[in-house]
Amino acid sequence: MLRMVEPATGAVFVDGVDTLDVPLRVLRSKFSIIPQDPVLFSGTIRFNVDALGRHTDEEIWSALERAHLASHILSLSSSPRSSSSSASASASPSSSASSSHSSASASSSSKAFFSSFEDSPQNGGGERVWGVCTPERGAAVDGYVPLEDREDEIWSLRKAALDMQVEENGQNFSMGQRQLLCLARALLRKSKVLLLDEATSVVDPRTDALIKETIRRDFGDSTLITIAHKLETIIDYDRILVMAEGEVRELGPPATLYRDRKSIFRRLCLHDGVVPAAALASSQS
């Protein structure tokens, strides 16, 4: 489909267009993929989500929030390990040293923000959340300033988080978090076709649920093509393609395949204890 290998026979059509007739760069720009083994690069979070630099920090942060990663990246960027690795990463040039200094300042500011924010009071009506008062901004009632008055400071923390370094192959992230970073890329690109290649096969149940939730919410107008061994991942898709020994054995809506007592799909469903919602509804009516 992505023409990693050109077809020797047959053709792949997208919206009635043969993919062989589409320039490779254009074709691949229309797809996003979340693979079983996510590819991350040595560089910043910003670069890993938006490698071509086409989006604003606000857009990147929004994608991270929708991918359920923003809060983790904020806390990770403020951790002592992150601060020390940032400092050691920029060693010799003076410009790098100043960059390291500002990064360290942002990290310490971040730590102060989080510790105080967790303990900060809320008024009785719940209309206002309070943040920590900083020396630059002066004193405020009870030592706090309204969070909405600290928008610039909040964004400086977010930018520092986007500048956080991703280690080679994403070693400072869990497998599930790497999958969510790939999901943030897809959200940012707003791709019309999303490929999930065993994307949730090795992640924990919580990450699996987060990915499914985001896909349902944000990719309603996109075509999803999912390769999966776990039937609950694809049980309620529009159509199921069952392959065995490199050949197509079954194709159709999951409820239709399930009702066929000779179906491979039905046998797999019974083995895993899952039933398509449409088939379950029809049996109860």
C-alpha positions in Angstrom: 0.0 0.0 0.0 2.8 2.4 0.8 4.8 0.9 -2.1 7.7 -0.3 0.1 7.5 -3.2 -2.4 6.1 -2.5 -5.9 3.3 -4.9 -6.8 4.2 -7.5 -9.4 0.6 -8.2 -10.2 -2.7 -6.6 -9.3 -3.1 -3.0 -8.1 -4.0 -1.0 -4.9 -6.7 1.7 -5.3 -7.4 4.5 -2.9 -10.6 6.4 -3.8 -10.5 4.8 -7.2 -6.9 6.0 -7.9 -4.2 3.4 -8.6 -1.4 4.1 -6.1 1.2 3.4 -8.8 -0.1 6.6 -10.5 0.6 8.8 -7.5 4.1 10.2 -6.8 5.6 8.3 -3.9 6.1 11.4 -1.7 2.5 12.5 -2.2 1.2 9.0 -1.6 3.0 8.5 1.7 2.1 12.0 2.9 -1.6 10.9 3.0 -0.9 8.0 5.3 0.1 7.7 9.0 1.3 4.5 10.5 1.5 3.3 14.1 3.7 0.2 13.9 4.3 -2.6 16.4 7.8 -1.3 17.0 7.6 2.5 16.9 10.4 4.5 15.3 11.7 7.4 17.4 14.7 9.6 16.6 17.4 11.1 18.8 16.3 14.7 19.1 13.6 16.7 20.9 10.0 15.8 21.5 9.1 18.5 19.1 11.2 17.0 16.3 9.9 13.5 16.9 6.3 14.7 16.6 6.8 17.2 13.8 10.0 16.3 12.0 9.4 18.7 9.1 8.7 21.7 11.4 5.4 22.5 9.8 3.4 23.1 12.9 3.3 25.5 15.9 4.2 24.6 19.4 0.5 25.1 20.3 -0.6 22.5 17.6 2.1 20.0 18.7 1.0 20.4 22.4 -2.6 19.9 21.4 -1.7 16.7 19.6 0.2 15.4 22.7 -2.8 16.2 25.0 -5.2 14.3 22.7 -2.7 11.4 22.7 -2.7 11.4 26.5 1.0 12.2 26.7 1.3 15.9 27.6 1.2 15.5 31.4 3.8 12.7 31.4 6.2 14.7 29.2 5.8 17.7 31.5 6.6 15.6 34.6 9.5 13.8 32.7 11.0 17.1 31.6 11.1 18.4 35.2 12.7 15.2 36.6 16.3 15.4 37.9 17.5 12.8 35.3 16.1 14.9 32.5 17.7 18.1 33.8 21.1 16.4 34.1 20.9 14.8 30.7 20.0 18.1 29.1 23.0 19.7 30.8 25.5 17.0 29.8 24.1 17.0 26.2 25.3 20.5 25.6 28.9 20.6 26.6 31.5 22.6 24.8 30.2 25.7 22.9 29.3 28.8 24.9 25.9 29.0 23.1 25.2 25.4 24.1 26.1 26.2 27.7 23.7 29.1 27.9 21.0 26.9 26.3 21.7 24.3 29.0 21.4 26.9 31.7 18.0 28.1 30.5 16.8 24.5 30.2 17.9 23.8 33.7 16.1 27.0 34.9 13.0 25.9 33.2 13.3 22.4 34.8 13.6 23.9 38.3 10.7 26.2 37.6 8.7 23.3 36.4 9.4 21.3 39.6 8.4 24.3 41.7 5.2 24.7 39.7 4.1 21.1 40.1 4.8 20.7 43.8 2.9 23.9 44.6 0.1 23.3 42.1 -0.7 19.9 43.7 -1.2 21.6 47.0 -2.8 24.8 45.8 -6.2 25.8 47.1 -9.4 26.2 45.1 -12.2 28.6 46.1 -15.5 27.4 47.2 -17.2 27.9 43.9 -14.5 26.0 42.0 -14.3 28.8 39.4 -10.6 29.4 39.8 -7.4 27.3 40.2 -4.4 28.8 41.9 -0.8 28.5 41.0 2.4 29.3 42.9 3.6 32.9 43.1 7.0 33.5 41.6 9.5 36.2 42.7 9.4 38.0 39.3 5.6 38.4 39.5 5.5 39.7 43.1 3.3 38.7 45.9 -0.4 37.9 45.7 -3.2 37.1 48.1 -2.0 34.2 50.4 1.2 33.9 48.2 -0.7 32.7 45.2 -1.5 34.2 41.8 -4.4 33.0 39.5 -3.4 30.3 37.0 -4.8 32.3 34.1 -2.4 35.1 34.9 0.5 32.7 34.5 -0.2 31.7 30.9 3.2 32.8 29.7 4.9 30.8 32.5 2.8 27.7 31.7 3.8 28.0 28.0 7.5 28.3 28.9 7.2 25.0 30.8 5.5 23.4 27.8 8.2 24.7 25.4 10.9 23.3 27.8 9.1 20.0 27.7 9.0 20.0 23.9 12.7 20.7 24.0 13.3 17.6 26.1 15.6 15.1 24.4 14.4 11.7 23.3 17.1 9.1 23.7 18.2 6.8 20.9 15.3 4.5 19.9 13.2 6.2 22.6 14.9 4.4 25.5 13.6 7.0 28.0 10.0 6.1 27.1 8.1 2.9 27.6 6.8 0.9 24.6 3.3 2.3 25.3 4.5 5.9 25.4 6.3 5.4 22.1 3.1 4.2 20.6 1.3 7.3 21.9 4.1 9.5 20.4 3.3 7.9 17.0 -0.3 8.6 17.6 0.4 12.3 18.3 2.2 12.4 14.9 -0.9 11.0 13.2 -3.1 13.5 15.1 -0.9 16.4 14.0 -1.0 15.3 10.3 -4.7 14.7 10.3 -4.2 11.8 7.9 -7.1 10.4 6.0 -5.7 6.9 6.2 -4.3 5.5 9.4 -2.5 2.1 9.4 -2.1 0.3 12.7 0.2 -2.6 12.4 -0.1 -4.7 15.6 0.0 -1.3 17.3 -1.5 -2.5 20.6 -0.1 -6.0 20.7 2.7 -5.3 23.2 1.2 -2.4 25.2 -0.5 -2.6 28.6 -4.3 -2.6 28.8 -4.4 1.1 29.8 -2.4 2.3 26.8 -4.5 0.0 24.6 -7.7 1.7 25.9 -6.2 5.2 25.4 -5.3 4.5 21.8 -8.8 3.1 21.1 -10.4 6.1 22.8 -8.4 8.6 20.8 -8.9 6.8 17.5 -12.7 6.8 18.0 -12.8 10.5 18.9 -10.3 12.0 16.4 -10.3 9.7 13.4 -14.1 9.5 12.7 -13.6 10.9 9.2 -10.5 8.7 8.4 -10.1 5.2 7.0 -8.5 2.8 9.5 -6.7 -0.3 8.4 -5.7 -2.4 11.4 -3.6 -5.5 11.4 -4.2 -7.3 14.7 -4.2 -10.7 16.3 -6.3 -9.5 19.3 -9.9 -9.7 18.1 -11.2 -7.2 20.6 -9.1 -4.6 18.8 -11.0 -4.9 15.5 -14.2 -6.7 16.6 -16.5 -3.7 15.7 -14.8 -2.5 12.6 -16.9 -2.1 9.4 -15.3 -5.0 7.6 -12.9 -7.8 8.6 -10.4 -9.4 6.3 -9.3 -12.9 7.5 -6.0 -14.1 6.0 -4.3 -17.5 6.4 -1.1 -18.7 4.8 -0.8 -15.5 2.8 -4.3 -15.8 1.2 -7.6 -14.0 1.8 -10.0 -16.5 3.3 -12.9 -14.3 4.4 -14.1 -10.7 3.9 -17.2 -9.0 5.3 -18.8 -7.2 8.2 -17.9 -8.9 11.5 -21.5 -9.7 12.4 -22.1 -11.4 9.0 -18.9 -13.4 9.3 -19.8 -14.4 12.9 -23.2 -15.7 12.0 -21.6 -18.2 9.5 -21.0 -21.3 11.6 -18.3 -22.4 9.3 -16.4 -19.1 9.5 -12.8 -18.9 10.6 -13.6 -15.6 12.2 -16.5 -17.1 14.2 -14.1 -19.9 15.4 -11.6 -17.3 16.5 -14.3 -15.2 18.3 -15.5 -18.2 20.2 -11.9 -19.1 21.2 -11.3 -15.5 22.5 -14.7 -15.1 24.0 -15.7 -12.0 22.0 -18.8 -11.3 20.0 -19.5 -8.4 17.5 -21.9 -5.9 19.0 -24.2 -6.1 16.0 -24.4 -9.9 16.2 -25.1 -9.7 19.9 -27.8 -7.1 19.4 -29.6 -9.2 16.7 -29.5 -12.3 18.9 -31.2 -10.4 21.7 -33.9 -8.8 19.6 
